Amino acid sequence: MMYFQHGGKIGDLIYALPVIRALGGGTLFMGENKKGDFPLASKEALLPLLQAQSYIKDVYMHVPDGAAALDLSVYLGHWGFVSQMPLWEGAARWLGLPVSIADDPWLKVRPRYIARTVYCRSLDRNTHSGNGNSEQYPDHYESVFLGSPAEYVAFAAAGHDGIRYWPTANLLEAAEIIAGCEKFYSNTTGLLAVALGVGKKPMHIERSPLVSRMVPEHPFPNRGW
């Protein structure tokens, strides 16, 4: 059995899961990242989703001393072109795997219908631009917002208070709701990674601070960032 570790953010780790699946699965250690320790709250939110995947044999909340594990976050600091391709493709190229490893959904969950449309919007200024006006989020009918309370407060304050906030206990619950919706709108967030993992193609996403609108097609159709 192989051992893996990852110290990136939530989205980075989720994008690394196709690599773990392609290598036959194994045990995953959630470790530190370049900015410090992987936040405990993020680990706890991820745990049920990771445990639900058959190729994840076990999950540890830290990297044991002396652990001999393949660090799937190392390549992020060594590939200058990683921003020009999906994160799993960078990892796949680094390990000599085919870039088709994520063609099939790599997150298996039971779809749960809560609303026709799901919205997510990170507060990270590096993942969006403008204030997200109502033209960018045109579908208010039977819609919910997933994310943190702070993210929803900012989203509602930008004119979207007609969209309900739907709290979730963890990322497994969020993934089930995303898998059960018809439309998914998001900027670059951990929940965007979840959506791609369950096979949901985003309707619109914000690409960068230099783009002042939502774009209708993902830059990497059926593949993700």
C-alpha positions in Angstrom: 0.0 0.0 0.0 1.2 3.5 -0.9 1.4 6.4 1.5 0.7 10.0 0.3 0.9 13.4 1.9 -0.4 16.8 0.9 0.0 20.2 2.5 -1.9 22.4 0.1 -5.2 24.1 0.5 -8.5 22.2 0.3 -8.8 22.6 -3.4 -5.2 21.7 -4.1 -5.6 18.4 -2.1 -8.9 17.6 -3.9 -7.2 18.1 -7.3 -4.5 15.6 -6.2 -6.9 12.8 -5.5 -7.1 11.6 -9.2 -3.3 10.9 -8.8 -3.9 8.8 -5.7 -6.6 6.9 -7.5 -4.5 6.3 -10.6 -1.7 4.9 -8.4 -4.0 2.4 -6.8 -5.0 4.3 -3.7 -3.5 4.3 -0.2 -3.2 6.1 3.0 -3.2 9.9 3.0 -1.5 12.2 5.5 -2.7 15.8 5.7 0.4 17.9 6.5 1.8 21.4 6.5 1.7 23.8 3.6 4.0 26.6 2.6 2.1 29.1 4.8 2.1 26.8 7.9 0.1 24.0 9.2 -3.0 22.8 7.2 -5.8 24.4 9.3 -7.4 21.8 11.6 -10.9 23.1 10.7 -10.1 22.4 7.0 -8.9 18.9 7.8 -12.0 18.1 9.8 -14.3 19.4 7.0 -12.4 17.3 4.5 -12.3 14.1 6.5 -15.8 12.6 5.8 -15.4 13.3 2.1 -12.0 11.6 1.9 -13.2 8.6 4.0 -16.1 8.1 1.5 -13.7 7.4 -1.4 -12.8 3.7 -1.9 -9.2 4.4 -3.0 -8.4 6.3 0.3 -7.6 3.4 2.7 -7.0 5.6 5.7 -6.6 9.3 6.5 -4.4 10.9 9.2 -4.7 14.5 10.4 -0.9 15.0 10.5 2.3 13.5 8.9 3.9 11.1 11.4 7.6 11.6 12.1 9.7 9.6 9.7 6.8 8.8 7.4 7.9 7.7 3.9 5.1 9.2 1.9 4.9 10.6 -1.6 4.3 14.4 -1.2 1.8 15.4 -3.9 2.2 19.1 -3.1 5.9 19.3 -4.0 5.4 19.7 -7.7 3.4 23.0 -7.1 6.7 24.8 -6.4 8.6 23.3 -9.4 6.4 23.6 -12.5 6.3 27.1 -13.9 3.5 26.1 -16.2 1.3 24.7 -13.5 -1.0 27.7 -13.6 -1.7 27.0 -17.3 -3.2 23.6 -16.7 -5.4 21.7 -14.3 -3.5 21.0 -11.1 -3.9 17.2 -11.4 -2.3 17.4 -14.9 0.7 19.0 -13.4 1.0 16.2 -10.8 0.3 13.6 -13.5 3.1 14.9 -15.7 5.4 15.1 -12.7 4.8 11.4 -12.0 4.7 10.2 -15.6 0.9 9.4 -15.5 -1.5 10.1 -18.4 -3.3 13.4 -18.1 -6.6 11.5 -18.6 -6.6 10.4 -15.0 -9.4 12.8 -14.2 -11.6 12.2 -17.2 -14.0 10.2 -14.9 -15.3 11.8 -11.7 -13.0 11.0 -8.8 -15.3 11.9 -5.9 -18.1 9.4 -5.4 -21.0 10.8 -3.4 -24.8 10.2 -3.2 -26.5 13.2 -5.0 -28.8 15.2 -2.7 -31.3 17.6 -4.2 -31.6 20.8 -2.2 -31.9 23.4 -5.0 -31.8 23.7 -8.8 -28.8 26.1 -8.6 -25.9 26.3 -6.2 -23.6 29.3 -5.8 -20.2 29.6 -4.1 -17.9 32.6 -3.9 -14.6 32.8 -2.1 -13.5 35.9 -0.3 -10.0 35.5 -1.6 -9.3 38.6 -3.7 -7.0 36.5 -6.0 -10.0 34.4 -7.2 -12.4 37.1 -8.4 -12.9 40.7 -9.5 -15.6 43.3 -9.2 -18.4 42.9 -6.6 -20.3 40.1 -8.3 -23.3 42.1 -9.5 -26.7 40.5 -10.3 -25.9 40.2 -14.0 -23.1 37.8 -13.1 -25.5 35.6 -11.0 -28.6 35.6 -13.1 -30.5 32.6 -11.7 -32.1 33.4 -8.3 -34.9 30.9 -8.7 -34.7 27.9 -6.4 -31.1 28.7 -5.5 -28.8 28.3 -2.4 -25.4 29.5 -1.5 -22.8 27.1 0.0 -19.7 28.3 1.9 -18.8 30.0 5.1 -21.1 32.5 6.8 -18.6 35.3 6.1 -18.6 34.4 2.4 -22.4 34.5 2.3 -22.6 37.9 4.1 -20.3 39.4 1.4 -22.3 37.7 -1.3 -25.6 38.9 0.0 -24.3 42.4 0.5 -23.4 42.6 -3.2 -27.1 42.3 -4.0 -27.8 38.6 -3.8 -29.7 38.5 -0.5 -32.6 36.7 -2.4 -30.4 33.6 -2.6 -30.7 31.5 0.6 -27.7 30.4 2.6 -27.5 26.7 3.2 -25.0 25.7 6.0 -23.3 22.4 5.7 -21.5 20.4 8.4 -18.6 19.3 6.2 -17.5 18.9 2.5 -19.2 15.5 2.1 -22.5 17.2 2.7 -21.6 20.1 0.3 -20.5 17.6 -2.3 -23.8 15.7 -2.2 -25.7 19.0 -2.7 -23.5 20.1 -5.5 -23.8 16.6 -7.2 -27.6 16.9 -6.9 -28.0 20.4 -8.5 -28.6 21.3 -12.1 -26.4 24.5 -12.3 -23.3 25.4 -10.4 -21.8 28.9 -10.3 -18.5 29.6 -8.6 -15.2 31.4 -8.6 -12.0 29.5 -7.8 -12.8 27.9 -4.4 -12.4 24.6 -2.7 -16.0 23.9 -3.6 -15.2 24.4 -7.3 -12.7 21.5 -6.9 -15.4 19.5 -5.2 -17.8 20.3 -8.1 -15.3 19.1 -10.7 -14.5 16.1 -8.6 -18.2 14.9 -8.7 -18.4 15.6 -12.4 -20.3 18.9 -12.3 -19.2 21.4 -15.0 -19.4 24.9 -13.7 -21.8 27.2 -15.7 -19.8 30.4 -15.1 -16.6 31.1 -13.1 -14.4 34.2 -12.5 -11.0 33.5 -13.9 -8.7 36.1 -12.3 -8.6 39.7 -10.8 -8.0 40.9 -14.4 -11.3 39.6 -15.6 -14.3 41.7 -14.5 -17.0 39.3 -15.6 -18.1 35.7 -15.2 -17.0 33.6 -18.2 -19.4 31.1 -19.8 -17.0 28.3 -20.4 -14.4 26.8 -18.2 -10.8 27.2 -19.6 -10.3 23.5 -19.4 -13.6 21.9 -20.3 -14.3 18.6 -18.4 -10.9 18.9 -16.8 -10.9 21.9 -14.4 -8.1 24.3 -13.3 
